[in-house]
Amino acid sequence: MENFDIGIIGAGPAGYTAAFHAKSKGLSVVIFEKDCTGGVCLNKGCIPTKTILHVSELYQEMQNCADLGLSVENTGVDYKKILEHKNQVVEKLRKNLELALKNSKIQVIHSEAEIVDSNTITANGETFKCGKIIAATGAEPKELKGLQFDHKFILNSDDILNLEELPKSILIIGSGAIGTEWARIFSNFGVEVTVIEFAGHLLPLADTEVSKRLERMFKTKKIKFYTGTTVERIDGKNVLLTNGEQLNPEKILLAVGRKPVSTEKISGVTYIGDVCGSIQLAHFGIKQAIAAIDGIKFDENLVPSVVYGYPEIAWIGKREQDLQEGSYRKSNLLISALGKAHCDNCTDGFIKILSQDDKIIGAHIVSKEASALIHQILIAMQNNITIDKLKEICFAHPTYSEGIFESLWRFS
Ligand SMILES: Cc1cc2nc3c(=O)[nH]c(=O)nc-3n(C[C@H](O)[C@H](O)[C@H](O)COP(=O)(O)OP(=O)(O)OC[C@H]3O[C@@H](n4cnc5c(N)ncnc54)[C@H](O)[C@@H]3O)c2cc1C
């Protein structure tokens, strides 16, 4: 039997962050991982998806660069090679992480672990006594009633990463971040994409104006979509939708959310990350890990959301549809007002900021670099910086950040 100050189950972003922070406080740490170090984020989520998305955008840009004076001939897609590239990126980052764990002298046990009680873990036939146990065991793709993954026709977000070739057509069920990013990836590669969404708009967690803009972009990209719609029935490869449409996609991606790997919670054990079933984002799990080890609290209302692709979509705080008319002020700036957007040939999008009492209460950005821009707003919100104070900042030109500055003068 071995003794540790902290025992952590799961080496995804929540688990490994807890491990590094505990170690830096001088605690002895053991971490258990039954699959790949780095968890879903590094191996099956954020990193591989964004790698393939980047390549798909490059391909799309190559198709459209003639107007810019570039001629790119014989463009083509070698999807096997793209997957190899994706695997290399993942492996490189995983090796870096494994090395960092080793250098920090964190004991890693590559095995499934079981919690016996709030101080005891068993793994590999051994018992580990821990002063504190943290469970960061993550989540897995959700199925729908009557729609189960067969991993051949009906795929989940893990299966889709390992498709050896691009399908001719795909039906994506669910237009959250995962569904939207894959719709963009497949459409960039020329796959015929249909998205169905049960809610009234695409990307239902976003501000409605953002959802509507995404719908417009999907139309431009010839991505078909049906909102307020789900699957009525599947007969073989024939899919009947609740709106009466019939489709024959080569593949289906079911992307309707993720569920915690277990719902049982053992008293005295700290649960962090996706297994909690609240906000299932890597950075949320990371902040929970830091809160669990260092006691540094964070505001769960100030967790940014980002959807990647061209243009990026990012938001924080209140959505306009949640606010009472007349209770807030709003500023809206089209990205096409920015010089940098024209230089980059990326003029689609807007910056919308919502305010109350001279403070920002929400921001919704559709723009190249939105994932970076949202943090400027976040810093202001977290620190209660007034709009008047923000106006004193000197923003560089030409940048997308200038869009934030310009927005500050446009409140109606
Ligand atoms: C396609 C996709 C794209 C995504 N994109 C983004 C994004 O862009 N940004 C973002 O913030 N989030 C994104 N996410 C979500 C993000 O991946 C998760 O929020 C994040 O991985 C959660 O981290 P975690 O540490 O809680 O759990 P996980 O990363 O799921 O790690 C849990 C680990 O625990 C291990 N484990 C479970 N049970 C045991 C056991 N009994 N013994 C030993 N080990 C065990 C698992 O093998 C796993 O490695 C995406 C997810 C997917 C699927």
The ligand as an SDF file (V2000), in Angstrom:
LIG
                    3D

 53 58  0  0  0  0  0  0  0  0999 V2000
  -15.1030   17.1270  -30.1810 C   0  0  0  0  0  0  0  0  0  0  0  0
  -14.8950   17.9430  -28.9380 C   0  0  0  0  0  0  0  0  0  0  0  0
  -14.4140   19.2160  -29.0320 C   0  0  0  0  0  0  0  0  0  0  0  0
  -14.2230   19.9850  -27.8890 C   0  0  0  0  0  0  0  0  0  0  0  0
  -13.7400   21.2490  -28.0190 N   0  0  0  0  0  0  0  0  0  0  0  0
  -13.5480   22.0040  -26.9090 C   0  0  0  0  0  0  0  0  0  0  0  0
  -13.0120   23.3150  -27.0040 C   0  0  0  0  0  0  0  0  0  0  0  0
  -12.7190   23.8070  -28.0830 O   0  0  0  0  0  0  0  0  0  0  0  0
  -12.8240   24.0140  -25.8590 N   0  0  0  0  0  0  0  0  0  0  0  0
  -13.1530   23.5000  -24.6340 C   0  0  0  0  0  0  0  0  0  0  0  0
  -12.9720   24.1850  -23.6290 O   0  0  0  0  0  0  0  0  0  0  0  0
  -13.6650   22.2560  -24.5170 N   0  0  0  0  0  0  0  0  0  0  0  0
  -13.8650   21.5010  -25.6150 C   0  0  0  0  0  0  0  0  0  0  0  0
  -14.3410   20.2360  -25.4910 N   0  0  0  0  0  0  0  0  0  0  0  0
  -14.6710   19.7440  -24.1420 C   0  0  0  0  0  0  0  0  0  0  0  0
  -13.3940   19.3160  -23.4000 C   0  0  0  0  0  0  0  0  0  0  0  0
  -12.7390   18.3130  -24.1410 O   0  0  0  0  0  0  0  0  0  0  0  0
  -13.7690   18.8150  -22.0150 C   0  0  0  0  0  0  0  0  0  0  0  0
  -14.4960   19.8380  -21.3500 O   0  0  0  0  0  0  0  0  0  0  0  0
  -12.5430   18.4750  -21.2150 C   0  0  0  0  0  0  0  0  0  0  0  0
  -11.7870   17.4600  -21.8250 O   0  0  0  0  0  0  0  0  0  0  0  0
  -12.9650   18.0070  -19.8180 C   0  0  0  0  0  0  0  0  0  0  0  0
  -11.8270   17.7550  -19.0710 O   0  0  0  0  0  0  0  0  0  0  0  0
  -11.8670   16.7400  -17.8490 P   0  0  0  0  0  0  0  0  0  0  0  0
  -10.4850   16.7220  -17.2960 O   0  0  0  0  0  0  0  0  0  0  0  0
  -12.9950   17.0390  -16.9580 O   0  0  0  0  0  0  0  0  0  0  0  0
  -12.2300   15.3080  -18.4750 O   0  0  0  0  0  0  0  0  0  0  0  0
  -11.6130   14.5020  -19.6850 P   0  0  0  0  0  0  0  0  0  0  0  0
  -10.8080   15.3280  -20.5870 O   0  0  0  0  0  0  0  0  0  0  0  0
  -12.7540   13.7370  -20.2480 O   0  0  0  0  0  0  0  0  0  0  0  0
  -10.6140   13.4900  -18.9610 O   0  0  0  0  0  0  0  0  0  0  0  0
  -11.0810   12.4970  -18.1180 C   0  0  0  0  0  0  0  0  0  0  0  0
  -10.0560   11.3580  -18.0980 C   0  0  0  0  0  0  0  0  0  0  0  0
  -10.3780   10.4650  -17.0430 O   0  0  0  0  0  0  0  0  0  0  0  0
  -10.0470    9.1460  -17.4630 C   0  0  0  0  0  0  0  0  0  0  0  0
  -10.8160    8.2240  -16.6070 N   0  0  0  0  0  0  0  0  0  0  0  0
  -12.1550    8.1400  -16.4890 C   0  0  0  0  0  0  0  0  0  0  0  0
  -12.4850    7.2080  -15.5720 N   0  0  0  0  0  0  0  0  0  0  0  0
  -11.3180    6.6920  -15.1090 C   0  0  0  0  0  0  0  0  0  0  0  0
  -11.0060    5.6900  -14.1460 C   0  0  0  0  0  0  0  0  0  0  0  0
  -11.9470    5.0580  -13.4540 N   0  0  0  0  0  0  0  0  0  0  0  0
   -9.7100    5.4000  -13.9240 N   0  0  0  0  0  0  0  0  0  0  0  0
   -8.7180    6.0650  -14.6170 C   0  0  0  0  0  0  0  0  0  0  0  0
   -8.9700    7.0120  -15.5320 N   0  0  0  0  0  0  0  0  0  0  0  0
  -10.2450    7.3230  -15.7680 C   0  0  0  0  0  0  0  0  0  0  0  0
  -10.4920    9.1440  -18.9220 C   0  0  0  0  0  0  0  0  0  0  0  0
   -9.8520    8.1050  -19.6320 O   0  0  0  0  0  0  0  0  0  0  0  0
  -10.0640   10.5300  -19.3790 C   0  0  0  0  0  0  0  0  0  0  0  0
   -8.7830   10.5250  -19.9510 O   0  0  0  0  0  0  0  0  0  0  0  0
  -14.5330   19.4380  -26.6150 C   0  0  0  0  0  0  0  0  0  0  0  0
  -15.0020   18.1220  -26.5040 C   0  0  0  0  0  0  0  0  0  0  0  0
  -15.1850   17.3720  -27.6540 C   0  0  0  0  0  0  0  0  0  0  0  0
  -15.6930   15.9720  -27.5220 C   0  0  0  0  0  0  0  0  0  0  0  0
  1  2  1  0
  2  3  1  0
  2 52  2  0
  3  4  2  0
  4  5  1  0
  4 50  1  0
  5  6  2  0
  6  7  1  0
  6 13  1  0
  7  8  2  0
  7  9  1  0
  9 10  1  0
 10 11  2  0
 10 12  1  0
 12 13  2  0
 13 14  1  0
 14 15  1  0
 14 50  1  0
 15 16  1  0
 16 17  1  0
 16 18  1  0
 18 19  1  0
 18 20  1  0
 20 21  1  0
 20 22  1  0
 22 23  1  0
 23 24  1  0
 24 25  2  0
 24 26  1  0
 24 27  1  0
 27 28  1  0
 28 29  2  0
 28 30  1  0
 28 31  1  0
 31 32  1  0
 32 33  1  0
 33 34  1  0
 33 48  1  0
 34 35  1  0
 35 36  1  0
 35 46  1  0
 36 37  1  0
 36 45  1  0
 37 38  2  0
 38 39  1  0
 39 40  1  0
 39 45  2  0
 40 41  1  0
 40 42  2  0
 42 43  1  0
 43 44  2  0
 44 45  1  0
 46 47  1  0
 46 48  1  0
 48 49  1  0
 50 51  2  0
 51 52  1  0
 52 53  1  0
M  END
$$$$
